Amino acid sequence: MPVPSLPLIVDPDSPTSLQRQIVEQIRRLVAGDALRPETPLPSIRRLAGDLGVARNTVVQAYERLIAEGYLEARPQVGTFVAKVPPASARLPEGADAGGGEGALPACQFQGRRHHIFPAAKRAAIDFRVGRPDPWSFPFNRWKRLLAACLNRASVQLTEYGDPQGLSALRQAIADKVAPMRGIAVEPSQVIITVGIQEAINLAIQAFVSPGSRVVVEDPCYQGAAYALQRAGAMVSAVPVDDGGLRVDLLPPGPVRLIYVTPSHQYPLGGVLSLERRRSLLEWARATGALIIEDDYDGDFRHENAPLPALAALDGLNSVIHMGTFSKSLGAGLRIGYMLVPKPIAAALTDLKALLNNGNSWLEQAALADYIGSGAYGEHICEIRTLYRRRRDVLVAAIGRAFGDSDVTGCDGGMHVAWHLPPDMPDAAVLAERLQMQGVAVYTLGTGGAAAFGPDSQWPRTLLLGYVAVAEPDIERAVELMARERLPRPRPQHSDYQI
């Protein structure tokens, strides 16, 4: 069974040996319950490849952890967290796995907010951002899961459920999904939502009032920007670069809330480095800001191991971590989740109950079984391979047609941002011309992004969601794009000859 990657990071320049860095990080994951008893670990070959270290380094790290009682080896099966880790592998009561205390603002309920997302036009070849490959959905297995849930249902379809979400699904997320991000969380800290947008709306309604000072990335996700503006917040936009949010440009406090997408910055695709993540957490503690961590495209890291989530580094003190199954399975399920600090879980659940009193029982029950069986982890590994291959096809096709191109967001996610070369028309013009040829591509605006600053690159940026486009169609679309190059100006000839 494929095992997801561990959120470890090693520093070859550190005076601490690579082996010891791996040992200490796995110890801490076990101590913080992010890796729970009998959780399978990646193979030696897999972890060595993820971290870019020698296999022998991982062998020695695993052997040491086995000797200490943290791990156990099962011949012909693999390496697992021990059934009963040593007594030392537990944090003291009240301690967290990441860092210091975080300041949480008091909840303030606001009215409902909504935003309008531009509908995409139908096209034979559609690079719409955020749309998973429809043929990767586990249709047959899902039918069996739904049937099994209906067979055991009694009053679940006729009575209201827990507005916080089905207990079995919250347990499955705490046991299987959160550890993929390095997060130790209890089911009582998990809130099931209708996709990521409801999670964003809940946080904004709870913590933002008119005049509240908030920070977003520039550019950022349209749904978050619109919801904050409708709440009457004073929005400060901080630029991003290839490494995500420019934390060195964050404003001084006080700040109520900051919304970030560190796994795959939306829309430009940068991955926030470990150093920037730690700096962001320090800034949040100093300014009193609550961090909204939208784990956008966090399931799809194409190069190296995933970095620990902000919530993992913080220990869920001043971070609300948001995820969704819209990208890994499908938006039609309408299931997302929030991992929240303990002091605010009850208040957010009350607010969720006021909005819709909870999600559909049937889909929650089926998803809980799907995750709990291990099938969800297998599915993620399979589609990650497919998506990486399609990314490679797209980047290679652009390279062949246009040479050395400025394409960002390639290290992970489901889309890239292509900053058009000088001999191409602006993104909106190119999108219109391609639409007439049956190819849909997206500008920042039509792709669901909001830009605040007057950066000249925004009209020159295309968003290309590649995971739902077959490889031959990707290559065909790039060929059509290449035909839209602007004609070179003719050289000027003098009317006089010498």
BADREN-391501 format. One record per residue (C-alpha): x, y, z. Coordinates in Angstrom, 2 decimals. Last residue first. Layout:
<nodes>
+---------+---------+---------+
:       X :       Y :       Z :
+---------+---------+---------+
:       X :       Y :       Z :
...
+---------+---------+---------+
</nodes>
This chain:
<nodes>
+---------+---------+---------+
:       X :       Y :       Z :
+---------+---------+---------+
:   24.01 :   55.64 :  -51.41 :
:   20.35 :   54.82 :  -51.49 :
:   17.55 :   56.98 :  -50.24 :
:   14.04 :   55.86 :  -49.33 :
:   15.51 :   54.25 :  -46.16 :
:   14.23 :   50.88 :  -45.14 :
:   12.62 :   50.19 :  -41.70 :
:   12.82 :   46.58 :  -40.56 :
:    9.46 :   44.82 :  -40.33 :
:    8.02 :   44.47 :  -36.86 :
:    7.81 :   40.84 :  -35.73 :
:    4.37 :   39.34 :  -35.97 :
:    2.74 :   38.58 :  -32.59 :
:    2.74 :   34.96 :  -31.59 :
:   -0.70 :   33.38 :  -31.71 :
:    0.52 :   30.27 :  -33.55 :
:    2.47 :   29.26 :  -30.44 :
:   -0.76 :   29.09 :  -28.46 :
:   -2.21 :   26.61 :  -30.95 :
:    0.83 :   24.37 :  -30.52 :
:    0.47 :   24.70 :  -26.75 :
:   -3.12 :   23.46 :  -27.04 :
:   -2.12 :   20.43 :  -29.11 :
:    0.54 :   19.45 :  -26.56 :
:   -1.91 :   19.63 :  -23.68 :
:   -4.54 :   17.78 :  -25.71 :
:   -2.10 :   14.91 :  -26.35 :
:   -1.36 :   14.71 :  -22.59 :
:   -4.99 :   14.62 :  -21.47 :
:   -6.27 :   17.69 :  -19.61 :
:   -7.72 :   17.36 :  -16.08 :
:   -4.37 :   17.91 :  -14.33 :
:   -3.26 :   20.92 :  -16.42 :
:   -4.75 :   23.98 :  -14.77 :
:   -3.09 :   26.78 :  -16.72 :
:   -3.17 :   30.29 :  -15.29 :
:   -1.95 :   32.92 :  -17.77 :
:    0.00 :   36.04 :  -16.77 :
:    0.70 :   39.10 :  -18.92 :
:   -2.15 :   41.25 :  -17.61 :
:   -0.80 :   40.54 :  -14.08 :
:    2.86 :   41.22 :  -14.95 :
:    2.58 :   45.02 :  -14.84 :
:    2.01 :   45.05 :  -11.09 :
:   -0.44 :   47.76 :  -10.10 :
:   -1.10 :   46.18 :   -6.68 :
:   -4.31 :   44.53 :   -5.55 :
:   -4.71 :   41.36 :   -7.59 :
:   -7.64 :   38.99 :   -7.03 :
:   -7.54 :   35.43 :   -8.34 :
:  -10.38 :   33.15 :   -9.49 :
:   -9.08 :   32.07 :  -12.89 :
:  -11.19 :   34.61 :  -14.76 :
:   -9.38 :   37.44 :  -12.97 :
:   -5.86 :   36.02 :  -13.04 :
:   -6.27 :   35.16 :  -16.70 :
:   -7.48 :   31.75 :  -17.79 :
:   -7.14 :   29.30 :  -20.65 :
:   -9.98 :   27.60 :  -22.54 :
:   -9.18 :   25.93 :  -25.89 :
:  -11.87 :   25.32 :  -28.50 :
:  -10.41 :   27.46 :  -31.28 :
:  -12.63 :   30.48 :  -30.54 :
:  -11.55 :   30.18 :  -26.91 :
:   -7.93 :   30.43 :  -28.05 :
:   -8.47 :   33.93 :  -29.41 :
:  -10.25 :   35.10 :  -26.26 :
:   -7.60 :   33.65 :  -23.96 :
:   -4.82 :   35.29 :  -26.00 :
:   -6.51 :   38.68 :  -25.73 :
:   -7.00 :   38.31 :  -21.97 :
:   -3.41 :   37.13 :  -21.45 :
:   -1.82 :   39.99 :  -23.37 :
:   -0.47 :   39.15 :  -26.82 :
:    2.68 :   37.03 :  -27.21 :
:    6.06 :   38.23 :  -28.53 :
:    7.12 :   39.61 :  -25.16 :
:    6.96 :   36.20 :  -23.40 :
:    3.92 :   35.35 :  -21.26 :
:    4.24 :   34.76 :  -17.53 :
:    2.87 :   31.25 :  -17.25 :
:    1.31 :   30.39 :  -13.89 :
:    1.11 :   26.67 :  -13.23 :
:   -1.75 :   24.46 :  -12.14 :
:   -2.55 :   21.39 :  -10.06 :
:   -0.16 :   21.75 :   -7.14 :
:    3.54 :   21.17 :   -6.81 :
:    7.04 :   22.22 :   -7.81 :
:    5.88 :   23.83 :  -11.05 :
:    4.31 :   26.93 :   -9.52 :
:    6.01 :   29.37 :  -11.86 :
:    6.63 :   29.36 :  -15.62 :
:    8.92 :   32.03 :  -17.08 :
:    9.90 :   30.53 :  -20.42 :
:   13.27 :   29.44 :  -21.89 :
:   12.26 :   28.35 :  -25.37 :
:    8.80 :   29.15 :  -26.65 :
:    7.53 :   26.06 :  -28.46 :
:    9.85 :   23.42 :  -27.04 :
:    9.80 :   24.91 :  -23.54 :
:    6.02 :   25.27 :  -23.53 :
:    5.70 :   21.60 :  -24.53 :
:    8.19 :   20.51 :  -21.83 :
:    6.30 :   22.44 :  -19.13 :
:    2.98 :   20.94 :  -20.23 :
:    4.23 :   17.34 :  -20.51 :
:    6.02 :   17.52 :  -17.15 :
:    2.90 :   18.86 :  -15.47 :
:    0.94 :   16.01 :  -17.01 :
:    3.38 :   13.48 :  -15.57 :
:    3.23 :   15.09 :  -12.13 :
:   -0.55 :   14.93 :  -12.23 :
:   -0.58 :   11.20 :  -12.98 :
:    1.94 :   10.41 :  -10.23 :
:    0.02 :   12.54 :   -7.73 :
:   -3.12 :   10.74 :   -8.88 :
:   -1.79 :    7.40 :   -7.69 :
:   -0.28 :    8.57 :   -4.39 :
:   -3.47 :   10.43 :   -3.44 :
:   -5.62 :    7.40 :   -4.26 :
:   -3.49 :    5.10 :   -2.10 :
:   -3.85 :    7.49 :    0.84 :
:   -7.63 :    7.59 :    0.29 :
:   -7.83 :    3.80 :    0.15 :
:   -6.35 :    3.44 :    3.63 :
:   -9.57 :    1.92 :    4.96 :
:  -10.15 :    4.86 :    7.29 :
:  -10.12 :    7.38 :    4.47 :
:  -12.77 :    5.59 :    2.41 :
:  -14.86 :    4.72 :    5.47 :
:  -14.90 :    8.35 :    6.60 :
:  -15.67 :    9.45 :    3.04 :
:  -18.71 :    7.17 :    2.87 :
:  -20.01 :    8.43 :    6.21 :
:  -19.53 :   12.08 :    5.26 :
:  -21.25 :   11.57 :    1.91 :
:  -24.25 :    9.93 :    3.59 :
:  -24.58 :   12.35 :    6.52 :
:  -24.98 :   15.53 :    4.47 :
:  -23.27 :   18.49 :    6.13 :
:  -24.13 :   20.43 :    9.28 :
:  -26.65 :   22.78 :   10.81 :
:  -26.57 :   25.16 :    7.83 :
:  -25.35 :   28.63 :    8.87 :
:  -26.39 :   28.78 :   12.53 :
:  -24.86 :   25.37 :   13.18 :
:  -21.55 :   26.53 :   11.70 :
:  -21.56 :   29.48 :   14.09 :
:  -22.07 :   27.15 :   17.04 :
:  -19.23 :   24.95 :   15.76 :
:  -16.98 :   28.01 :   15.49 :
:  -17.70 :   28.90 :   19.12 :
:  -17.06 :   25.33 :   20.31 :
:  -13.74 :   25.01 :   18.48 :
:  -12.39 :   28.37 :   19.67 :
:  -10.36 :   27.39 :   22.75 :
:   -9.16 :   24.11 :   21.17 :
:   -7.28 :   25.72 :   18.29 :
:   -8.79 :   24.78 :   14.92 :
:   -8.41 :   22.20 :   12.18 :
:  -11.00 :   23.15 :    9.55 :
:  -12.54 :   20.80 :    7.01 :
:  -13.85 :   20.47 :    3.48 :
:  -16.63 :   18.47 :    1.90 :
:  -18.76 :   19.59 :   -1.04 :
:  -18.75 :   16.13 :   -2.68 :
:  -19.18 :   17.77 :   -6.09 :
:  -15.81 :   19.48 :   -5.70 :
:  -14.06 :   16.19 :   -6.41 :
:  -11.53 :   13.74 :   -4.99 :
:   -8.13 :   15.32 :   -4.23 :
:   -9.10 :   18.83 :   -5.31 :
:  -12.54 :   19.15 :   -3.70 :
:  -11.44 :   17.14 :   -0.66 :
:  -10.73 :   20.35 :    1.24 :
:   -8.33 :   21.77 :    3.78 :
:   -8.16 :   24.62 :    6.25 :
:   -5.68 :   25.10 :    9.10 :
:   -6.60 :   27.72 :   11.71 :
:   -3.37 :   28.98 :   13.26 :
:   -2.73 :   30.73 :   16.60 :
:   -2.20 :   27.75 :   18.91 :
:   -2.50 :   24.82 :   16.53 :
:    0.95 :   23.44 :   17.46 :
:    2.61 :   26.36 :   15.68 :
:    4.99 :   24.32 :   13.51 :
:    2.23 :   21.83 :   12.73 :
:   -0.34 :   24.56 :   12.07 :
:    2.13 :   26.24 :    9.70 :
:    2.24 :   22.97 :    7.80 :
:    5.44 :   20.95 :    7.79 :
:    7.17 :   21.01 :    4.38 :
:    6.29 :   18.36 :    1.82 :
:    9.11 :   16.06 :    0.67 :
:   10.96 :   16.62 :   -2.58 :
:    9.40 :   17.65 :   -5.93 :
:    5.83 :   17.02 :   -7.05 :
:    3.98 :   18.10 :   -3.90 :
:    0.30 :   17.53 :   -4.57 :
:   -1.83 :   17.08 :   -1.48 :
:   -1.27 :   20.67 :   -0.34 :
:   -3.11 :   22.01 :   -3.38 :
:   -4.37 :   24.94 :   -1.25 :
:   -3.73 :   24.32 :    2.44 :
:   -5.48 :   27.58 :    3.36 :
:   -3.71 :   28.62 :    6.55 :
:   -5.72 :   31.35 :    8.28 :
:   -3.30 :   32.92 :   10.75 :
:   -4.70 :   34.84 :   13.74 :
:   -2.73 :   38.03 :   14.26 :
:   -1.60 :   39.22 :   17.70 :
:    1.14 :   41.38 :   16.16 :
:    4.17 :   39.78 :   17.84 :
:    2.78 :   36.24 :   17.75 :
:    1.85 :   36.66 :   14.09 :
:    5.31 :   38.01 :   13.22 :
:    6.98 :   35.02 :   14.89 :
:    4.67 :   32.66 :   12.98 :
:    5.51 :   34.41 :    9.70 :
:    9.24 :   34.16 :   10.44 :
:    8.88 :   30.43 :   11.05 :
:    7.07 :   29.96 :    7.77 :
:    9.61 :   32.14 :    5.97 :
:   12.47 :   29.94 :    7.16 :
:   10.58 :   26.77 :    6.23 :
:   10.04 :   28.11 :    2.73 :
:    6.63 :   29.16 :    1.42 :
:    5.98 :   27.33 :   -1.85 :
:    5.31 :   29.63 :   -4.83 :
:    2.39 :   28.78 :   -7.12 :
:    1.35 :   32.08 :   -8.69 :
:   -2.40 :   31.87 :   -7.92 :
:   -2.67 :   30.89 :   -5.13 :
:    0.52 :   30.04 :   -3.33 :
:    1.13 :   26.30 :   -3.34 :
:    1.66 :   24.95 :    0.21 :
:    1.78 :   28.40 :    1.90 :
:   -1.69 :   29.74 :    0.99 :
:   -2.10 :   32.69 :    3.37 :
:   -4.86 :   34.70 :    5.08 :
:   -3.79 :   37.04 :    7.90 :
:   -6.04 :   38.13 :   10.76 :
:   -6.55 :   40.85 :   13.34 :
:   -3.39 :   42.87 :   12.88 :
:   -1.86 :   45.17 :   15.53 :
:    0.72 :   45.28 :   14.31 :
:    3.55 :   46.13 :   11.98 :
:    3.14 :   45.40 :    8.26 :
:    4.57 :   42.31 :    6.52 :
:    7.22 :   43.18 :    3.94 :
:    9.90 :   40.73 :    5.16 :
:    7.26 :   38.01 :    5.02 :
:    7.21 :   38.26 :    1.23 :
:    4.56 :   35.57 :    0.74 :
:    5.45 :   32.80 :   -1.69 :
:    8.97 :   31.74 :   -2.63 :
:    8.65 :   32.67 :   -6.32 :
:    7.47 :   36.11 :   -5.22 :
:    4.52 :   37.44 :   -3.24 :
:    3.45 :   40.98 :   -2.46 :
:    1.61 :   41.97 :    0.75 :
:   -1.97 :   43.29 :    0.50 :
:   -3.40 :   45.21 :    3.47 :
:   -7.17 :   44.90 :    3.76 :
:   -9.18 :   47.08 :    6.13 :
:  -12.11 :   44.75 :    6.79 :
:  -15.70 :   45.67 :    6.01 :
:  -16.98 :   42.08 :    6.02 :
:  -17.70 :   42.43 :    2.31 :
:  -14.00 :   43.18 :    1.73 :
:  -12.96 :   40.10 :    3.67 :
:  -15.36 :   37.86 :    1.73 :
:  -14.20 :   39.30 :   -1.60 :
:  -10.51 :   38.74 :   -0.81 :
:  -11.08 :   35.19 :    0.46 :
:  -13.09 :   34.11 :   -2.58 :
:  -10.69 :   35.83 :   -4.98 :
:   -7.68 :   33.83 :   -3.86 :
:   -4.60 :   36.05 :   -3.69 :
:   -2.38 :   38.39 :   -5.68 :
:   -1.01 :   39.92 :   -3.52 :
:   -1.19 :   37.88 :   -0.32 :
:   -3.65 :   38.92 :    2.36 :
:   -3.48 :   40.94 :    5.59 :
:   -6.30 :   42.04 :    7.89 :
:   -7.07 :   45.18 :    9.91 :
:  -10.55 :   45.11 :   11.37 :
:  -12.57 :   48.19 :   10.38 :
:  -15.87 :   46.39 :   10.12 :
:  -15.64 :   43.10 :   12.06 :
:  -13.45 :   40.06 :   11.47 :
:  -13.06 :   37.12 :   13.86 :
:  -16.10 :   34.85 :   13.70 :
:  -17.53 :   35.95 :   10.36 :
:  -14.09 :   35.75 :    8.77 :
:  -13.37 :   32.30 :   10.17 :
:  -16.75 :   30.94 :    9.10 :
:  -16.44 :   32.46 :    5.62 :
:  -13.05 :   30.86 :    5.06 :
:  -14.36 :   27.45 :    6.14 :
:  -17.42 :   27.94 :    3.94 :
:  -15.15 :   28.63 :    0.99 :
:  -13.00 :   25.57 :    1.60 :
:  -15.73 :   23.01 :    0.91 :
:  -19.02 :   22.70 :    2.78 :
:  -17.42 :   22.35 :    6.20 :
:  -16.43 :   19.64 :    8.68 :
:  -14.94 :   20.97 :   11.92 :
:  -11.95 :   19.19 :   13.48 :
:  -10.66 :   20.27 :   16.92 :
:  -12.81 :   17.73 :   18.80 :
:  -11.28 :   15.02 :   16.60 :
:   -7.91 :   15.74 :   18.24 :
:   -5.00 :   17.22 :   16.32 :
:   -1.32 :   16.51 :   15.74 :
:   -0.33 :   18.13 :   12.45 :
:    2.60 :   16.89 :   10.35 :
:    0.75 :   17.67 :    7.12 :
:    0.18 :   13.99 :    6.22 :
:   -0.56 :   13.58 :    9.96 :
:   -3.73 :   15.69 :    9.45 :
:   -5.19 :   13.30 :    6.89 :
:   -5.03 :    9.89 :    8.57 :
:   -5.84 :    9.97 :   12.30 :
:   -7.36 :   13.45 :   12.74 :
:   -9.15 :   13.25 :    9.38 :
:  -10.46 :    9.77 :   10.20 :
:  -11.66 :   10.91 :   13.64 :
:  -13.49 :   13.88 :   12.13 :
:  -15.06 :   11.50 :    9.61 :
:  -16.20 :    9.06 :   12.31 :
:  -17.66 :   11.87 :   14.43 :
:  -19.75 :   13.22 :   11.58 :
:  -19.40 :   16.99 :   11.43 :
:  -19.36 :   19.97 :   13.77 :
:  -23.06 :   20.44 :   13.04 :
:  -23.66 :   17.02 :   14.64 :
:  -26.43 :   15.31 :   12.70 :
:  -30.06 :   16.20 :   12.18 :
:  -32.44 :   13.28 :   11.83 :
:  -34.04 :   11.50 :    8.87 :
:  -30.99 :   10.21 :    7.01 :
:  -29.15 :    9.11 :   10.16 :
:  -32.16 :    7.24 :   11.58 :
:  -31.09 :    3.73 :   10.60 :
:  -28.26 :    3.49 :    8.12 :
:  -26.32 :    0.21 :    7.89 :
:  -27.40 :   -0.65 :    4.36 :
:  -27.17 :    2.98 :    3.27 :
:  -23.52 :    3.14 :    4.35 :
:  -22.70 :   -0.08 :    2.47 :
:  -24.40 :    1.22 :   -0.67 :
:  -22.51 :    4.51 :   -0.49 :
:  -19.19 :    2.69 :   -0.03 :
:  -19.91 :    0.33 :   -2.93 :
:  -20.74 :    3.25 :   -5.24 :
:  -17.56 :    5.04 :   -4.09 :
:  -15.47 :    1.99 :   -4.95 :
:  -16.85 :    1.93 :   -8.46 :
:  -16.47 :    5.67 :   -9.02 :
:  -12.94 :    6.15 :   -7.65 :
:  -12.50 :    9.64 :   -9.21 :
:   -9.48 :    9.62 :  -11.53 :
:  -11.66 :    9.98 :  -14.63 :
:  -12.75 :   13.48 :  -13.60 :
:   -9.14 :   14.80 :  -13.44 :
:   -9.27 :   17.45 :  -10.76 :
:  -10.52 :   21.01 :  -11.44 :
:   -8.64 :   23.67 :   -9.49 :
:   -7.75 :   25.89 :  -12.44 :
:   -9.61 :   25.50 :  -15.72 :
:   -7.28 :   24.39 :  -18.51 :
:  -10.16 :   23.25 :  -20.75 :
:   -9.62 :   21.55 :  -24.10 :
:  -12.96 :   21.00 :  -25.86 :
:  -14.29 :   24.18 :  -24.31 :
:  -17.15 :   25.13 :  -22.04 :
:  -17.00 :   28.64 :  -20.72 :
:  -15.93 :   29.05 :  -17.11 :
:  -18.23 :   30.65 :  -14.57 :
:  -16.86 :   33.65 :  -12.69 :
:  -17.01 :   33.14 :   -8.92 :
:  -19.41 :   35.42 :   -7.07 :
:  -18.84 :   35.99 :   -3.37 :
:  -20.78 :   35.35 :   -0.22 :
:  -21.05 :   36.71 :    3.28 :
:  -23.42 :   35.83 :    6.09 :
:  -23.79 :   38.30 :    8.94 :
:  -21.11 :   38.66 :   11.62 :
:  -20.35 :   36.82 :   14.82 :
:  -17.46 :   38.15 :   16.91 :
:  -15.05 :   35.59 :   18.35 :
:  -12.39 :   36.95 :   20.72 :
:   -8.91 :   37.26 :   19.25 :
:   -6.51 :   34.37 :   19.76 :
:   -2.95 :   35.11 :   20.91 :
:   -0.64 :   32.18 :   20.27 :
:    1.43 :   30.44 :   22.91 :
:    4.77 :   29.11 :   21.87 :
:    5.95 :   26.54 :   19.37 :
:    5.29 :   23.37 :   17.46 :
:    4.24 :   20.15 :   19.07 :
:    2.29 :   21.72 :   21.89 :
:    2.46 :   21.36 :   25.66 :
:   -0.72 :   21.28 :   27.77 :
:    0.01 :   17.87 :   29.25 :
:    3.69 :   17.06 :   28.76 :
:    4.62 :   15.75 :   25.31 :
:    4.69 :   12.00 :   24.91 :
:    7.45 :    9.85 :   23.50 :
:    9.22 :    9.54 :   26.86 :
:    6.82 :    6.74 :   27.80 :
:    8.19 :    4.70 :   24.90 :
:    5.88 :    4.06 :   21.93 :
:    3.27 :    1.29 :   22.38 :
:    2.18 :   -0.06 :   19.00 :
:    5.45 :    1.23 :   17.55 :
:    5.26 :    3.55 :   14.56 :
:    5.67 :    1.37 :   11.49 :
:    8.39 :    0.14 :    9.14 :
:    7.59 :   -2.21 :    6.27 :
:    5.78 :   -5.40 :    5.25 :
:    8.28 :   -8.11 :    4.23 :
:    9.62 :   -8.15 :    7.79 :
:    7.78 :   -5.83 :   10.19 :
:   10.08 :   -3.21 :   11.63 :
:    9.10 :   -1.27 :   14.75 :
:    9.38 :    2.40 :   15.52 :
:    9.66 :    4.58 :   18.64 :
:   11.21 :    1.88 :   20.79 :
:   14.68 :    3.40 :   21.12 :
:   16.23 :    0.57 :   19.08 :
:   13.61 :    1.09 :   16.36 :
:   14.37 :    4.82 :   16.32 :
:   18.08 :    4.08 :   15.95 :
:   17.48 :    1.57 :   13.16 :
:   15.23 :    4.05 :   11.34 :
:   17.89 :    6.76 :   11.46 :
:   20.64 :    4.34 :   10.39 :
:   18.64 :    3.13 :    7.39 :
:   17.68 :    6.74 :    6.51 :
:   21.33 :    7.78 :    6.35 :
:   22.23 :    4.56 :    4.50 :
:   19.78 :    5.52 :    1.77 :
:   21.78 :    8.67 :    1.07 :
:   19.92 :   11.97 :    1.31 :
:   17.70 :   13.95 :   -1.07 :
:   14.85 :   14.21 :    1.42 :
:   12.14 :   12.68 :   -0.76 :
:   14.54 :   10.19 :   -2.33 :
:   15.82 :    9.00 :    1.03 :
:   12.23 :    8.73 :    2.26 :
:   11.19 :    6.59 :   -0.71 :
:   14.23 :    4.29 :   -0.65 :
:   13.89 :    3.71 :    3.09 :
:   10.18 :    2.98 :    2.70 :
:    7.71 :    5.57 :    3.95 :
:    6.31 :    5.07 :    7.45 :
:    3.19 :    3.09 :    8.38 :
:    1.14 :    4.35 :   11.36 :
:    1.02 :    1.57 :   13.98 :
:    0.81 :    4.03 :   16.89 :
:    0.16 :    7.64 :   15.84 :
:    2.35 :   10.00 :   13.87 :
:    1.02 :   13.53 :   14.48 :
:    0.65 :   12.35 :   18.07 :
:    2.97 :   15.11 :   19.35 :
:    5.53 :   12.65 :   20.67 :
:    5.42 :   10.64 :   17.44 :
:    5.98 :   13.74 :   15.31 :
:    8.69 :   14.85 :   17.73 :
:   10.55 :   11.55 :   17.49 :
:   10.26 :   11.70 :   13.70 :
:   11.86 :   15.16 :   13.71 :
:   14.65 :   14.15 :   16.10 :
:   15.57 :   11.02 :   14.12 :
:   15.64 :   12.82 :   10.76 :
:   17.86 :   15.62 :   12.09 :
:   20.08 :   13.02 :   13.80 :
:   20.67 :   11.19 :   10.54 :
:   21.41 :   14.42 :    8.69 :
:   24.06 :   15.32 :   11.27 :
:   23.62 :   18.50 :   13.30 :
:   26.15 :   21.18 :   12.29 :
:   23.54 :   22.29 :    9.74 :
:   24.66 :   22.84 :    6.16 :
:   22.87 :   19.71 :    4.84 :
:   19.57 :   21.02 :    6.27 :
:   16.85 :   18.39 :    6.48 :
:   13.09 :   18.78 :    6.17 :
:   10.42 :   16.35 :    7.24 :
:    6.69 :   16.41 :    6.45 :
:    6.48 :   12.64 :    5.82 :
:    5.45 :   11.35 :    2.40 :
:    2.25 :    9.34 :    1.95 :
:    2.43 :    5.52 :    2.08 :
:    1.50 :    3.40 :   -0.94 :
:    0.00 :    0.00 :    0.00 :
+---------+---------+---------+
</nodes>
